[in-house]
Structure formats: C-alpha cells, structure tokens
Amino acid sequence: MDISVIVPVHNSESTLDKCIISLLCQKTSHVYEIILIDNASKDNSSKILKKYLHKFPKKIKVFSERRLGRSFARNNGIKAAKGKKILFIDSDSWAENLWIEKLSKALNDAVLVGGQIKTSGKGSLSLYCNYFCHQQELYSKAKKPFFGTGNMGVHKKDIVDVGLFNTELKRAEDVDICIKILKKTKDIDYVADAVVYHMPPKNIFFLINSFENGMALFHLKEKDVFIRKMDNFLVYKKYGVLVFFLKIFDDIFFWLGYLFGKIMMIFR
C-alpha cells in the first residue's frame, strides 16, 4: 500500500458525502486507502460511513473512536494505516482530484508537506479565512512548525517515531506534531496546487478559536506561529473595512488567549 488518507469524522453528515466522493475520484497512479474514523458522532455520520464501506470495501476502512478528540481519532487511523505515506484531510472539506498525486510526489523529497486550503463560498468571513487563517505557504517558507491537518502529508515512520498526536491537547495538536517532526528535520515543502476546500465559518464566533489557539501556543512555546505578517493598513486597503476589523479582533483574541495561558501557568 502506497498511501493512507486519514479522515476523522465528528457530526459531519452535511459534508461527509462530498468529502468521501472527492477522495474516491482522485486521479493518481498510487494505490491508496481511505481510513474514516467515526469520532463519537451523534448525527447520521455513522450511517453514511457504513454506506460507503459497503459500496467500496476494498478502498474504504471505517473505525470507531468513542473518546472524543481529533487526536484520538487520527492516532487510531495512523495505527490502522497500511500506507507508507499518510495524508490528512477533515470531514468538512473536499479535495481537488490531483490532491493525492501532488502531496505524494512532494513527499518523495520531504518529510512533511502541506497544501493549499481554500475556504469555499463568498463574503467577508470566507475572504478573511482564505487570506489569514490558512497561511501554510508563509509558514513553510519561514520553516515554522505549522501545517494544518486539514491538508497535510507525512511519512508514517516519522509520525510514529515522534509519538503520534498529543491527546491532551484540545487545539493546536497539528502544530505540536509539526514541532516534533521539525526537531528531526527541516525537509518540509508547500504544494500550492494540492488544494483542499474547507467550509466557511457560520458566524463571527469562530474567532473564539483564536483565543484557544493562543492558550495552546503559549504552552507549546511557539508564540510566533500565528502572528500575521501583513500590515493592517494593507489589509484595509486591499480587502475592505470588515476584513480589516476581523483581523484586528482575531489578533486580540489570540493574544488574550496567550496571556491567559501565561497567567494560568504563573498561578498553577
């Protein structure tokens, strides 16, 4: 087996069909398997998984992980994977049909690779996410330890050697695994044409994630990972006032979370 694609699934009935179909329709010469882990879903996700398992038993594997958490689910998938290369995507995302081919090729010369994540849809929230939430190319050029597991590839041997995902982390577990791998090597690559589309946030409350990321990044001692590199005035000039204020609030939430994590550490 060449490649294992790992997809954690939690209450994803509205997007799961699109995700799985995009993976089944990949144009690649590689032999690959799709590993789907039902992570304590309470909607119809498990029924959808069983449907595809029945239709494509040689291509799809389905597992259940009752311990809620993406790290539990991904670790379950890694242990079951037969592929030498592991690719990660989320169940609320879908891949372009050369995604596997592009990431796999990059892994021939690198230990860790990431692709481009685009937020689907229109409007300020989607625009904001496209330009400020998925800056994988920026971080790869700076050799910073961040590839989101919504579009990431790694050799199975390397991720097993560093001890898999940290199940104690509720957020930034992908940053943590990248830090561990980059302590061993600087061979990382960004593949712009390995594209995954992600659902846009439903409302502005997604900025709470930045607070949680700030707390997590303090404990990982990687405060610079999420710092935006674009001047605020240029944001206003190019993308408009709403995106400008979204960026300001996002930065505020991040640093509040970082400060809160520091305070908690002092009084612990």
N, C-alpha and C positions, 0 to 999 in steps of 0.2 A: 504494500500500500504506500503510495507516494504522499498523500495529503489527507489530513483530517480537519474538517471545518467544524468548529465548536460553537453552538448557539445556546446560551442559557435562555430559558423561557419562563416568564412570570406574568400571568394575566395579559396575554398578548393576542387575544382572539381576533382583534380588528386588523392586525398587521401580519399575523403569522403566515397566512396563505401566501401573501406577496413575498415574504422573506424566503420561504421554502422553495417556491417556484423559481425565484431568481437564482437560487443555488443549484437547482436541478437543471437549469437551462444554460449552464456555463459551457463556454467553448474552450476546451482545453484538451491536450493530449495526455494529461496526467490522470492516473487512477485515484479517485478520491472518495471519501465517505463523508456523510453529513451526520454529526452527532448532536442530537437535540436533548436538552436536559430540562424536564419539567420541574421548575423550582417552586413547589407549593402553590401552584396556580389554583384559583377558586372560580375561574370562568370556564369557558369551553375549550381552552387551550389543549387540554389532555385529549379531548375527542378529536381535535384537528390533527394532533400528533399521531394518534392511532390510525387515522385515515391514511396519512402518507406512509406510515410504516407498513400498512397492509398493501399499498399500491407499489411501493419501491423497497421491498425488504432487503435487496442486495446493496442498495445505496444509502439507506437511512437507518440509523440506530436511535432508539429512544430510551432514555433513562429517567428515573425519578429521584429527585433530591428533596427530601422533606425539610431539611434545615434551610431556612430562608436566608438567602445571601448569594450574590453573584459569584463570590469566590468559592463557596461550597460547590455551586453548580459547575463552574469552569474546571475546578480541580477534579470533580467526578468525571467530566468529559475527557480531560487530559489522561487520566489513568486508564480510561477505556480505549483511547485512540490507538490505532494501528499505524497511522501515518508518521513518517519521519519529520514532516513539516506540519505545523499546527497553525491554522488561520482562525481568527476570532471575528465574529460579527454579532450584533444584537438582534433580538427578535422583533424589534420595531424598526428595522432597517431592511434595505434590499440592495443587492449588488448588481453592477453592470456585468454583462455576460463575459467579459475578459478579466474579471477581478481575480479569480484563482490563478489564471495564467500569469498575470502581471506580478502579483505578490510572490508566487512561487519562483519565478525567474529571478527576482531581486534577492531571494533567499539563497541563491546559488553563490552569491558573493558577500552576503551579510549575515549577521547573527540575528538581528532584529530589524523588522521593516514595518512601515506604516503607510497607509494610503490616504487618499483624499476623502474627507467626509463632507457631503453637501446636505444642507437642510432643505427638504422639499417645501414647496408652497411659496406664497408671496407674502408681502407685508413686512413690517419693521422687525418683528420677532425673528422671522426666518432670515432676513438680511443680517441682523445682528449675529445670530448664531453662525452663519456662514463665514463671517469675517473675524469674529472674536472668540468663538467657543471651540473651534476646531483648527487650531493653528499648528498642525502636525509638521508641516514643512518648515516653519520658523524654528521650532524646537530641534528638529533633526539637524538643521544646518549649524545650530549652536551646540550640538552634541549634548542637549539637555534630555533628561530621562523622562520623556513623555510621549508615548504613543497610546491613544485611547483604544481600548479593546473593542470598540465599535468597528475598527478596521486595522487589524494588526496581524503580523505573522512572525513566527519564531520557530526555531528548531526544537523538537520535543526534548532532545537530550539536554539542551541548555536550560529550558524552563524547569525540567525535573531536577537538574543539578542545583538550582538556586532555591529549591524547596517549595515550588508552586506558589499560588496566590495566598496572601496572608488573610486568613478567615476572620481575624479580629478587627480588620479594617472595614468599615461600612462604606467609605468613599476613598477614592484615590488609590485603590488597590492596584490599578493598572500602572500608576506612577511608581508605586512601590516595587512592582515586579521589574519594571524597566531599570530602576536604580540598581537592583541586584544584578541584573544582566550586564549593565554598563560598567559595573565594577570589574567584570571579567574581560570586557572587550569594548572597543569603540567602533566596531564594524556595524553601523546602522545605516539605513537608507530610507528615503522617502520616495514613494512612487505616485506621482501626480495623476497618472491615468489608471490607477487601480481605485475605482470610485465606488463609494457606498453612499446611499441616500438615507437620511435619517428623518424621522417625523419631527415637525416643529413643535416647540413647547405650546401648551394650550393657553397659558396665561403668563403674566409677569412674575408669578410666584416661583418660576423656575430659578430666579436669582437667589433663592434660599440655598440652592446647591453651591453657590459661590462661598457662602458662609461656612458650609460644611467642608468644602474643599480647603478653605483657609485653615480650619482646625486640623484637618488631616495633614496638610502640607507642613504645618508647624512641627508636628510630631515626626514627620519624615525628614525635617531639616532641609527642605527644598523650597524655600520661600519664593525663589525667582522663577519657578516653573510656570506659574500662571500670570506673571506680570505681562501686561500688554505692551507691545513695542511701538505702537503707533501714536503719534501726538494727538491730543484731544482736539486741537483746533482743526487738524486734517480730517478727523472723524466727522466733525460738524460740517465742514466744507464739502466733503465728498458724499456723506451718507444722510445728512439731514439732522434736524434737531432731536427727533425722537430716538434715533440710534445713538446719538451723542449722549443723551441722558441715560439710556440703558447701559452704556459703557461706564459712565460715572458711577451709577448705582452698583453695577457689578463689581467694580474695583472697591467701593466702600464696603460691600458685603464681604468680599474676600478678606480684606484687611481687618475687619471687625472679627471675623472668624479666626484669623491668625492670632490676633491679640487675645481673644477669649481663650484659645488653646494655650497661649503663653501664661495667662493668669491662672488657669486651672493647674498648670504644671507647677507654678510657684507655691500654690496653697495646697497642693496634694500632700 
